[in-house]
Amino acid sequence: MLHFGLKPPFSWEQFIARAKEMIPESDAAVLQGCAAGIEVVDSQHPLVKSWIAFEYKLRNELVKVRAVRQRIDPIKYLRPDGYAGSEITHIALAALRHTSPLEAEKYLDQERWQAL
């Protein structure tokens, strides 16, 4: 029922209420924590752990490609995360190719949606 770029058919609160009927209480708590920001959520949950890894790798790749453009050393802006992989590198490069910053952010949001 959720589609990227379209208005959700119900509010966040309604989503949580519906989800609580179908998932364990511990998973519902993780969902509620997501509303406050990914940093406050239990990072040991497998989905959250995977999401955080993806997001950090994407952010690191964005730092690297933007640093090249600015001719600065990206090392002090990188988080330790391991190898990003060619797919994430491709996402960062493709975002940088957009001439409009707004279109680049929309593209990144769509890629994040796909990853999730």
N, C-alpha and C positions, 0 to 999 in steps of 0.2 A: 504493500500500500504506500510505501515511501519511494519517491522517485526524485533523482537529483534535479534541481532547478524548479521543482514544483512545490507549491504550498502544501504542507502536510495536511492530511484530512482531519487531524485532531491536535490538541495542544500537547505540550511536553508532559503536563500533569496527567492528562488522559492516557497518554502513551505509557507512562509509568504504572498507572492504575491497571491498565489492560495487561501489561507485561507481568505484573505481580501475580495475576491469575494463572500464568502459564510457565513461570520459571521459579527456580528455588529462591528463597529469601536472600541468600548470600549474593546471587546474581542481580537481584533487584536492588540491593544496596550498592553494588558496583555501578549500576545504571544511574541511580540517584546521585552518586558521587561524580559521575561524568558531567552533570549539569554545573557543578562547581569548578570544573577544570580537571584535566587529565592528571595534573600533578598531585591532586589530593586523593585520587583513586588508588585502591589496593593494586599495586603494580605486579603482584604475584598472580593475578588472575590471567589465564592464558590469552584471552582476547586482548586484554589491556596491555599485557606484556608485548604481544605481537604488534599492536598499534603503536606503542611507544617506540619500539625498535624501528618500525617503518618511518615514523615521523622524524626521529632523530637522524636517520640515514638521509631522508629527503632534505631536511634542513642543512645537513652538512654538505650535501651535493650542491645545494643552492648557494651556500657560502663559497664553495670552491669556484663555481662558474662566475659568480659575481665578483669575486676577488680578482680573477683573471682580467675581467673587464676594467676594474679599478686599479689594476697593477699594484695590489697589496698582497702581503703574505697572509693567507687564511688561517694559519696554524693556531693563532691565539683565539680564534672564534669557533673552532671545531670542538665537538663533544666526542669523547671516546665511544665508538660504536662498532668498530669492525668494518668489514668490506661492504660497501653499499650495493654492489651488483650493477650490471649494465642496464637493467630496467629502470632503476631509480636514477641513474646517471642520465639516461635518455629523457626522463620526465623533467629533470632540472634543465637540461639543454633546450628542450622543446619550450619550456616556460620562458626561458630567456629570449627566445626568438620572437615572441609576441612583441609587437611595436607598442601596444597599449599596456600599461601596468595593470589596468583593470581586467583586461582580457587574460593576461598572464595569471592573475590571481584566480579568475574563474576557472582557467585550465587546471591550476593546482588543486582547487577545491574539487573539481570533477575527478581528478586522479586520486585524491584522498578518499572520495566517495567509493570509487572502484576498489581501492585497496581494502576499505572497511567491509 
